[in-house]
């Protein structure tokens, strides 16, 4: 990620009222901690139970992607940042893995489903806004937004 891209991402998060940061090891057993944090933050903001469940699923999918595709070394970690605004929850999940080319991301074939490959599709379906930054050898950052009352 370039310095300008990093600063722009930080401005998006900093414009929120509160910020909560988790740094988790690349082990699947810690995904539940990320889900729990998302649930607590979204519930405190006033999201309804169904929306909280959607947020938890999107976070779990993004964390699983970070573990599976982004944490190339055994002892690596990934970072989750929750930006809490008056009417918007922003969640960024970043790894320091190998990254990828945006052109390599494709829509899943829903007529012939296969195991894997649906994470970003699910996240896009559940959240109000999804952006990502990626490039070879710089990692992957996904930023998801959910608006209260939408």
C-alpha positions as CSV (number, residue, x, y, z in Angstrom):
1,X,0.0,0.0,0.0
2,X,1.4,3.4,-0.9
3,X,1.9,6.1,1.7
4,X,-1.0,8.1,0.2
5,X,-3.3,5.1,0.3
6,X,-2.3,4.4,3.9
7,X,-3.0,8.0,4.9
8,X,-6.4,8.0,3.1
9,X,-7.4,4.7,4.8
10,X,-6.3,6.2,8.2
11,X,-8.4,9.3,7.5
12,X,-11.5,7.2,6.9
13,X,-11.0,5.4,10.2
14,X,-10.0,8.5,12.1
15,X,-13.2,10.4,11.0
16,X,-15.1,8.0,13.3
17,X,-15.9,8.8,16.9
18,X,-14.2,5.8,18.4
19,X,-11.6,3.3,17.1
20,X,-11.1,-0.3,18.4
21,X,-8.1,-2.3,17.1
22,X,-7.4,-6.0,17.4
23,X,-4.2,-7.7,16.2
24,X,-4.8,-11.5,15.9
25,X,-2.6,-14.4,15.1
26,X,-3.2,-16.3,11.9
27,X,-5.0,-19.1,13.7
28,X,-8.7,-20.0,13.0
29,X,-9.5,-20.3,16.7
30,X,-9.2,-16.5,17.1
31,X,-11.9,-15.7,14.5
32,X,-14.5,-16.1,17.2
33,X,-12.8,-13.3,19.1
34,X,-13.2,-11.0,16.0
35,X,-16.9,-12.0,15.7
36,X,-17.4,-11.3,19.4
37,X,-15.9,-7.9,19.1
38,X,-18.0,-7.1,16.0
39,X,-21.1,-8.2,17.8
40,X,-20.4,-6.1,20.9
41,X,-19.6,-3.0,18.9
42,X,-22.5,-3.3,16.5
43,X,-25.0,-4.1,19.3
44,X,-23.8,-1.1,21.3
45,X,-24.3,1.1,18.2
46,X,-28.0,-0.1,18.0
47,X,-27.9,-2.4,15.1
48,X,-30.7,-5.0,15.2
49,X,-30.0,-8.7,15.8
50,X,-30.2,-9.7,12.2
51,X,-27.8,-7.0,11.1
52,X,-25.4,-7.9,13.9
53,X,-25.4,-11.5,12.6
54,X,-24.7,-10.2,9.0
55,X,-21.8,-8.1,10.3
56,X,-20.4,-11.1,12.3
57,X,-20.5,-13.3,9.2
58,X,-18.8,-10.7,7.0
59,X,-16.1,-10.3,9.6
60,X,-15.6,-14.1,9.9
61,X,-15.3,-14.4,6.1
62,X,-12.8,-11.5,5.9
63,X,-10.7,-13.0,8.8
64,X,-10.8,-16.4,7.2
65,X,-9.5,-14.9,4.0
66,X,-6.7,-13.1,5.8
67,X,-5.7,-16.4,7.5
68,X,-6.0,-18.5,4.4
69,X,-4.6,-16.2,1.8
70,X,-2.8,-13.3,3.5
71,X,-0.8,-14.8,6.4
72,X,2.0,-16.5,4.4
73,X,4.2,-17.1,7.5
74,X,3.3,-19.4,10.3
75,X,3.7,-16.8,13.1
76,X,2.2,-13.9,11.2
77,X,-0.9,-11.9,12.2
78,X,-3.6,-9.7,10.8
79,X,-5.2,-6.5,12.0
80,X,-8.8,-5.6,12.5
81,X,-9.8,-2.0,13.0
82,X,-13.4,-1.0,13.9
83,X,-14.3,2.6,13.3
84,X,-17.4,3.6,15.2
85,X,-19.3,6.6,14.0
86,X,-22.7,8.0,14.9
87,X,-24.5,6.1,12.0
88,X,-21.7,4.0,10.4
89,X,-19.6,1.1,11.5
90,X,-16.4,0.8,9.4
91,X,-14.4,-2.4,9.7
92,X,-11.0,-2.8,8.1
93,X,-9.1,-6.1,8.0
94,X,-5.5,-6.0,6.8
95,X,-2.9,-8.7,6.4
96,X,0.8,-8.4,5.4
97,X,0.7,-11.4,3.0
98,X,1.6,-11.8,-0.6
99,X,-1.3,-9.7,-1.9
100,X,-2.8,-10.2,-5.3
101,X,-3.7,-8.5,-8.5
102,X,-7.2,-7.0,-8.5
103,X,-7.8,-8.6,-11.9
104,X,-7.4,-12.0,-10.3
105,X,-10.6,-11.4,-8.3
106,X,-13.6,-12.8,-10.1
107,X,-17.3,-13.4,-9.5
108,X,-18.1,-16.9,-8.4
109,X,-20.0,-19.2,-10.7
110,X,-23.2,-19.6,-8.6
111,X,-24.6,-22.1,-11.1
112,X,-21.7,-24.5,-10.5
113,X,-20.7,-23.7,-6.9
114,X,-17.5,-25.1,-5.5
115,X,-15.9,-25.0,-2.1
116,X,-14.2,-21.8,-1.4
117,X,-14.2,-18.6,-3.5
118,X,-17.5,-17.2,-2.1
119,X,-16.0,-15.1,0.8
120,X,-15.9,-11.7,-1.0
121,X,-19.2,-12.4,-2.7
122,X,-20.8,-13.0,0.7
123,X,-19.2,-9.9,2.2
124,X,-20.4,-7.7,-0.7
125,X,-23.9,-9.1,-0.2
126,X,-24.1,-8.5,3.5
127,X,-22.4,-5.1,3.9
128,X,-23.5,-1.6,2.6
129,X,-20.0,-0.8,1.2
130,X,-16.9,-2.8,0.5
131,X,-13.6,-1.6,-0.7
132,X,-10.2,-3.3,-0.9
133,X,-6.6,-2.4,-1.5
134,X,-4.3,-5.1,-2.8
135,X,-1.1,-5.4,-4.8
136,X,1.5,-8.2,-5.2
137,X,3.8,-8.4,-2.1
138,X,1.9,-5.7,-0.1
139,X,-0.9,-7.6,1.5
140,X,-4.6,-7.2,1.3
141,X,-6.9,-4.7,3.1
142,X,-10.7,-5.0,3.0
143,X,-12.8,-2.2,4.4
144,X,-16.5,-2.8,5.0
145,X,-19.2,-0.4,6.0
146,X,-22.6,-0.9,7.6
147,X,-24.9,2.1,8.1
148,X,-27.3,2.3,10.9
149,X,-31.0,2.6,9.9
150,X,-30.4,1.7,6.2
